[in-house]
Amino acid sequence: MRLSARIGDRIGRRPVPLGQGETNVPAIIEHLHQIGYTGWVSVEPSANPLADKFASLAAARQYLTALI
């Protein structure tokens, strides 16, 4: 069975693009490294209906890649 971690970011209860909210994403990634996690990491999309979803996901990937 392959595990999956889902990461999202928020300001209060409002979803925002990864790295732009109050969630300590670097600490989450560091914890996954410390426990030896080797599964998938998926990104929770922000709720902005006007955002370009592909550009948003590309930015999230770039942000996560810099942390790894």
HULIN-V826509 format. One record per helix or strand. SS is the DSSP state (H for helix, E for strand). FROM is the first residue (numbers start at 1). LEN is the number of residues. Records with the same first field share a line. If there is no record, write none. Layout:
SS=FROM-LEN + FROM-LEN
//
This chain:
E=4-4 + 9-3 + 14-3 + 40-4
H=25-10 + 53-15
//
